[in-house]
């Protein structure tokens, strides 16, 4: 039996204890200041432990952002560069292969690949990033391209999204990241990223990916101009697609970082907002197995706390992360495996190394193999 006692949470507490789905209005209640955060966290922790016990998952991964030049000018982005900017870059095949070699040399199981939409880079260049890595390092799982990028490739090739996904799978893509979701509601999306792929295209991409057998992550960028009802709308749209396809494996709430963006006048969300958003997400997304506390964005201390507020995953070593550090993230650029395991243990959880698809990793130094799949309750 839970210790929560607030009257405002009584109906929600009864639903959670019975394993019943929460409504839109329940979500708004959870975001209300009248709902005590410790009690919301306690409810989320109940769901977290039902699904994942005491496990604190992590992986050993490297990020690859092959270009930062981008045709879009999203208000919230500090990573992008103009075509002729001194900041802009475009990796060649040798640089891409070197990043893959670095990942292998450091025992990584995953390369996380996203970047800008370069004005002059052809589709074949983007496909070549994947094929080069897959042919050179077949043991690396390539988690690549958000729906925004897939939509751009579809426009470049004048082919359907499904064709692009099939071609990228043939090149070596193993799963999709969850970026580009931001906030789905048009009241917000049209203000912060009006020209790039809309929510319809985002969902079309993930629906097709799931139908083709790809697993994917999903995200929400919070703490900028959106309100609570925009967030709950966002979460329910994700829940609805998961009901349909079952293809999402992890949800990552992404805290907005305002530095060097067009929204630099906004204060970034504080730790209380971060923990409430994690907990509300865990409670609303009853059909997604895992919740990730992305330490790069949350900060190490808040990420640790999040392991008691619904999160069961801390992400990984995250070599070469650029996007959020460009926006003012003050977290380290990399954590060692020892540091990650320690912060999970300090939070009272059991460190479990996983691969991208949530198979347990058995390791001897940099040599590794996957064991059985990690089962999570529905």
N, C-alpha and C positions, 0 to 999 in steps of 0.2 A: 504494500500500500504506500502511495506517495505521501509526502509530508505537506504538500501544498494545501493552503487553507483559504486563499482569497475567494470571496464570493463570486467575483467577476469571472474567475477561471473554473468555477465548479462545473458548468456544462461541458466545457472543453476537457477538463480532467476526466469526467465520466466517459467521454468519447475515446480519449487516448487509452484509458485503462481497458476499455472494451475493444480496442483495435478498430474503431470506426473512423471513417474519413471526415476531415474537417472541412467546413464550408468557407466561402469567401468572407462572410461576416465573422467567422471564428478567427480567420487570419487577421482581420482588422483589429479584433479584440486583443490578440497577442501582441500587436504592435502598439497598442495603447499604453500610455504612461501609467494608466491605472492598473495594468497587469504587472505585478512585481517581477522584475527580471530574474531573480533567483528561482522563482517558482516556474517561470516559462522554461528556464534552463533545466530544471528538474524534470519537467515533462518531456523535453527533448532528449534528455539523457536516458529516460526510460525506453524511448523508441530506439535510440542508438544502441543500447545494450541488448535489446531484443534482437536487433538485426546483426550486430557485430561484436557482441560481448565486450571484452576489455581490449580488443586489438587496436593498436595504433599503427596503421599502415604507412609505408613510405616506399619510394623507389629511388634508384640511382639513375639520374637522367641528365641530359645536356640539352640546352636550347639552341636552336639555329634560326636566326632571322636573316635570310639570304639577301634581303634588300630592305632599306627603310624608305626608299623613294615611293611616293604614293600619290595617285591621282585624286584621292579624296582628302578633304580637309575637315575631319571630324573635330568638333569643338573640344572634346574631352581628351584628345590624343596629343602626347608630347613626343612620341617616337618618330612620326613621319617627317620626311624632308622633301623639299621641292626638287625638281629634276636637276637644276643647276646649283643647288645649294652645296656649300663646302661640307656640310654635314652628311650629305647623301652618299650612299655606297651601293654597289652591286657586286656580289661575290662571283668569282669565276669558279670553274670546275675544280681547280687545284685547291682553292680555299674551302670549298664545300667538302671535298674529300678529306682535307686536313682536319676539319671539325669532326667528321665521322671517325677518323683515326684516333683523335683525342678522346672521343667518347669510349671507344673500344679499349684504349689503353688504360682508362680509368674505371673499367668494369661496368659501364653503363648498360642498361637493358633497353633504353629508350632515347630516341631523339625527338624532341618536340619542335615542330617546324611551322612557323607562321611568319608573315612579313608584310611589306607594303605591296601595293599594286602599281608596279613600275610602268610609267607611260610607254616606254619603248621596249620592254622585255616581252618577247613573244611567249605564247603558251608553251612552246617546245622548250624554252629555257626553264620554266617552272617544272615541267615534267622531267626534264633532265636532272634537276636537283634530286628528285626522288630516285630515278633510275640509276644515277651515279652512286648514290649511297647504298641502294639495295644490292646492286651488283658487287660493290666493293666490300660491303659489311652486311651480309645477309642475316647475321644473327641479331642485328639491331632492329627493334620495332620502330617503325616510322609513323608517328602520330602527326598527321600533317593536314594543313589547310582548313581554315574556318569556312563557313558558308559564304562569307563575304568574298573570299578568294575563289571558291568554287563558282559563285555567281559571275565573277569577273572572267574566269576561264570560259564559262559558257558564252558570255558576250564576245570574247575574243574569237572563239572557234565557231560561233553561231551553231553550237550543238546544245542539245538538252542537258540539264544537270545530270541526269542519269548516265548519259554517255561520258561526261567528264569524270564522274565517279568510277565508272567501269574502267576507263583508261588509266586513271591514277592507281586503281587497285592492281591493274596489270603491270604498272611501273614499280609498285612496291609499297604503296600506302597500306598500313595495317589498321588504323583507326583514325577518327576525327577528334580534334580538340573542340572545346565548347565556346570559343570566343566569337565575337561579333553579335552576340545576343543583346548586349547592353540592356535596354528596357524596351519591351515589345510594344507597349502602348503608344499609338501614334502621337498623342499629346506631348510625349517626351521625345520619342525617336525622331520626329520631324524637326526638332530643335537642335539635337546634339549630333545627328548623323543623317541628315535628310537625303543625301544623294546615294548612299551605299545601299546594299541589299536590304530590303524591308523584311518584316517579320514573316510574310508569306514565303519569301524565298528561303529564309533561314529554316523554316519548318519543312519546306519541300526538300531541301538538301538533306536534313537529318532523316526524314521519312524514307527517302530513297536509299540513303546509306544503310539504314537499318534493314530495309528490304533486301539489300545486296549482301547482308551478313556482316557489315561493319558495326562495331560498337562505337559509341561516341560519348563525350562529356557534354555538359551543358552549364551555362553560367548566367549570372545576373550582375550588372554593374550598378551599384547602389551608392547613395550618399552624395548626389549632385543636385539636380533640379526636380527629381521625382518625388512623389509622395507615397504614403503607405499603400494606398489602393492601387497604384501602378505596380508596386512590387508584388502584391498578392495576385493581381491579374497576370503578371508574368509567371509566377510560380504555378498557377492553375493551368495556364496554357502548356507549360512543360509537362505537368502531370497528365493532361489529356493526351498528349502525343505518346507518353510512356504507356498509358493504358492501351493505346492502339498498337504500338510496335514493340515495346519492351527493350528498346535498344540503348537507352541511356544507362551508363554504369556509375557515373559520378556527377554530382552537382557541386559547383564551386562558386560561392558568393564572392564577388570581387569588389573590394572597397575602393572607391574612387580616390585617386591621388591628383590634386589640382595643379601642382607646380608645373610651370612651363606649358600650360594648356590655355585654351580660350576661356576656361572657367576658373582661373587662378584666384579670383576673388572669393571663391567658396571655400569654407573650412572643410578639411577632410573629416570623414566620420570618426567619432571617438570609439574607444574600446567597448563602451556599453552598447553603442549602436551595432558594432561588429558582432558582439556576442548575441544580441537579440536577433539580428538577421540570420545568424547561423541556426539558432534555436527554432525560429519560426520556419525557416526553410526545411529543417528536419521534420518538423511536425506536419507541414503542408504536403511535402513530397513523400507520401507514404509508400510509393511504388518505385523509388529509386534507392538502390542499395547503399550507396556511399555518399558521404558529405566530406568535402575537402577543406581544411583550414590552410589556405595558401600562405605560408609564413612570409613570403616575399612581400605581400601586400599588408597583411595583418600585423606584422612584427612578431618576433619569436614569443614574447610573453603572452600576447593575446591569442596566438595560435595554440599555445599550450592550454590556456584556459578553455579554448573552444572545444578541446577534447572532452570536456565535461558539459558542453552545451550543444551536443548533437553531432559534432565532427568525429569521424573515425580515421581520417587520413590527413597527413601533414604535408603531402607532396614529397619532394625529394631533394637531392643535392643541388639541382637547378644551376648547373654551370652556364654562364654566359647569358643570364637574363638581362634584357635591355629595356623592354617596353615600360615596365613600371619603375625601374631605376631612373629612366629619363624623366619620369613624372614626379620624381622627388622621393621615391622609396629610400629609406635610410637603412634598410636591412643589409646584411652582408651579401656579397655577390655569389657566395657559395657556402654551404655547410658541409662538413665532413659527415660520413656515416656515423662516426662515434658521437658527434654533436647531436645529430638527429635522434639517435637511439636514446641518448641521455635526456633530451628534452621530453621525449615520449614517456620514459620511465619516471621522470620527475613529476609528470602529470598523472601518475598512477596507472598507466596503461602498459600493455605488452607490445614492444616493437615487433612488427612483422614486415619483412621486406616482401614486396610484391612486384610483379611485372605490370605492364600497362593494362593487361586484361585480367588482373587480379588472380594470377596464379602465384602460389608461394615460390619464392626464389631460394634455392639451396646454393650456398656459395663457399668456395675456398679461395680466398684472395680475390683476384679479378676474374677467376674462372667461375662460371655459374651455370645452373640449369634450373628449369622450372619444375615444380612438383605439382601436386593436385590443385585443382581450382578451389578458390576460397568461396565457401558457400555463405550466402547471406539470406536471411529470412525475407520473404516477400512482404 
